[in-house]
């Protein structure tokens, strides 16, 4: 109801944004994160670039902490103009982003944010399904991230067998693998995990080490296992196509030039936050453990098999997931580099 009222206000211009100065284009940017979060710091780097590059003809007005956009309907909200630009998480979308959600499990072997973004673009070149799911939106940044591990409250995970019986928050592409290993996985927005850990509703979470600092998991968890869990890239900062088309050509040019700037800032902030998170964890006496190589290899095989099964399952929605999956497997080279040739 709250967002419906906000949308009505924007459309009716009754409680609309302030009128910018003549010759200045104002863009409202919405994020569910606080201004101090690593994602938001990257967003601020992009804002500074856009405003400087445009010579002040573009101004970005940020609205933080989830005041405008939800985590599960943000793509639709942006299509309807609740904000001009926003942070979206297609992996939580309730519908209309089946491939983008499932393809986040196709990135085995892509271990850095940069390689994940490159592989995402390999797949979008190969598959027209991405464009269909992003209809009505212009992508301004694709986001990857550092590899997650296993964060647990009170039970250390030293082998895959230790996952049995643990209730873990996990991304959707990992749920069937964890079930096969005997865990009890659930999917929920990351913003809800701290309280669930604190209350004992969750035993743990599949999450990167930055969360010990950025989401304060060091306060409610005592163990981190560095199992290398593949993670995918996804279109994370978008603008409505309607708003995009309303912009003058010079403003569009600046926003296009801002894409690599935003993606580089996101990668840098992710990597720095990961290092700081591990430091925070160790200072809080969180036990940090490695996963034995044989266990890692077993997990990798299960993950890749499940990814292919999920790709095939998209046919139930009339979606060709195998084209994207095959492009991903061709794109990742043995040394971890990404090449899109042979599409």
PyMOL commands that set and color helices and strands:
alter all, ss='L'
color gray80, all
select helices_A, chain A and resi 2-12+38-53+74-79+90-92+98-105+113-126+129-133+160-163+172-180+190-199+211-214+217-219+241-246+249-283+293-317+321-331
alter helices_A, ss='H'
color red, helices_A
select strands_A, chain A and resi 25-30+58-63+85-87+137-143+148-152+167-169+184-186+204-207+223-229+234-240+287-289
alter strands_A, ss='S'
color yellow, strands_A
deselect
rebuild
show_as cartoon
